[in-house]
């Protein structure tokens, strides 16, 4: 791989990772305020302090994940050890965007999604909550990416 392509891929990875972080923050804001997701999205899209991030990916993760919330959580609820209402808002936000990504973004490897969910939780969540997120995301991978998971374990 030439150096220019490698740098481009790394920049794309970093910009998607930032988009996930910003989608997490926007989802958390939405959960706490109930404000219109489109208004929240515009705030983050036009905030110059966010730096370079994949704006389309952010919009997909944030707005589309909110629109798919009932579809996502109706499945995820069976994997939780407590009612969804008792899940910490940061963890719920991570689950919302990560499970949406797992189910609907087949272009992203499941291991990347799990790793990003765990890292976001380590950064923004409670001290040991990343272990809980990892366990739920492992179940999501098996449910929604069974063939990919099986191929990866061979």
C-alpha positions in Angstrom: 0.0 0.0 0.0 1.5 3.4 -0.9 2.0 6.0 1.8 -0.7 8.3 0.4 -3.4 5.6 0.6 -2.4 4.6 4.1 -2.6 8.2 5.3 -6.0 8.6 3.7 -7.3 5.5 5.4 -5.9 6.6 8.8 -7.5 10.0 8.3 -10.8 8.3 7.4 -10.6 6.1 10.5 -9.9 9.1 12.7 -12.7 11.2 11.2 -15.2 8.3 11.8 -14.0 7.8 15.3 -14.6 11.5 16.0 -18.0 11.2 14.4 -18.8 8.4 16.8 -17.7 10.5 19.8 -19.8 13.5 18.6 -22.8 11.2 17.9 -22.4 9.9 21.5 -22.4 13.5 22.9 -25.4 14.4 20.7 -27.3 11.3 21.7 -26.6 12.0 25.4 -27.9 15.6 24.9 -31.0 14.3 23.2 -31.7 11.8 26.0 -31.2 14.5 28.7 -33.2 17.3 27.0 -35.6 15.7 24.5 -34.8 18.4 22.0 -35.4 17.9 18.3 -32.6 15.7 17.0 -32.3 17.8 13.8 -31.7 20.9 15.9 -29.1 19.1 18.0 -27.4 17.7 14.9 -27.1 21.2 13.4 -25.4 22.4 16.7 -22.8 19.7 16.4 -22.3 20.1 12.6 -21.7 23.8 12.9 -19.5 23.8 16.0 -16.0 24.7 14.9 -14.5 23.2 18.1 -15.3 19.7 16.9 -12.5 19.7 14.3 -12.5 17.4 11.3 -15.0 14.5 11.5 -17.1 12.6 9.0 -20.2 14.7 9.1 -22.3 12.2 7.0 -21.3 9.4 9.3 -22.2 11.5 12.4 -25.6 12.3 11.0 -26.2 8.6 10.1 -25.2 7.5 13.6 -27.1 10.2 15.5 -30.3 10.9 13.6 -30.8 7.5 12.1 -30.1 5.7 15.4 -32.7 7.8 17.1 -35.2 7.0 14.4 -34.4 3.3 14.8 -34.4 3.5 18.6 -37.5 1.3 19.2 -36.3 -1.3 16.7 -32.8 -1.4 18.3 -33.9 -1.5 21.9 -36.7 -4.0 21.4 -34.0 -6.5 20.6 -31.2 -5.2 22.9 -33.6 -5.3 25.9 -33.3 -9.1 26.1 -29.5 -8.8 26.5 -29.6 -6.5 29.4 -29.4 -7.5 33.1 -31.8 -4.7 34.1 -34.6 -2.6 32.6 -33.5 -0.2 29.9 -34.8 2.7 32.1 -32.1 1.8 34.7 -29.2 1.9 32.2 -27.0 5.0 32.7 -27.6 7.6 30.0 -24.0 7.5 28.8 -24.1 3.7 28.5 -27.6 3.9 26.8 -26.2 6.4 24.3 -23.2 4.2 23.5 -25.6 1.2 23.1 -27.9 3.2 20.9 -25.3 4.3 18.4 -23.2 1.2 18.5 -26.1 -1.2 18.1 -27.5 0.8 15.3 -24.0 0.7 13.6 -23.8 -3.1 14.2 -27.2 -3.7 12.7 -27.2 -1.2 9.8 -23.6 -0.5 8.9 -22.4 -3.7 7.4 -19.5 -1.9 5.8 -17.9 -1.5 9.2 -16.3 -4.6 10.7 -18.0 -5.7 13.9 -14.7 -5.7 15.8 -14.2 -2.0 15.0 -17.7 -1.3 16.3 -17.2 -3.1 19.6 -13.7 -1.6 20.1 -15.1 1.9 19.5 -18.0 1.3 21.8 -15.7 0.1 24.6 -13.3 3.1 24.1 -16.2 5.6 24.2 -17.4 4.0 27.4 -14.0 4.1 28.9 -13.8 7.8 28.1 -17.3 8.9 29.1 -18.8 6.2 31.2 -18.5 4.9 34.7 -15.3 3.2 35.7 -16.1 -0.5 34.9 -19.0 0.1 32.5 -17.0 -0.7 29.4 -17.1 -4.4 30.4 -20.9 -4.3 30.4 -21.0 -2.6 27.0 -18.5 -5.1 25.7 -20.7 -8.0 26.8 -23.8 -6.5 25.2 -22.0 -5.7 22.0 -20.7 -9.2 21.8 -24.3 -10.4 21.8 -25.2 -7.8 19.2 -22.4 -9.1 17.0 -23.6 -12.7 17.2 -27.2 -11.7 16.6 -26.7 -9.3 13.7 -23.3 -10.5 12.3 -23.3 -14.2 12.9 -21.5 -15.1 9.7 -18.9 -12.4 10.2 -18.2 -13.5 13.8 -18.0 -17.1 12.8 -15.6 -16.3 9.9 -13.4 -14.3 12.3 -13.2 -17.1 14.8 -11.8 -19.6 12.2 
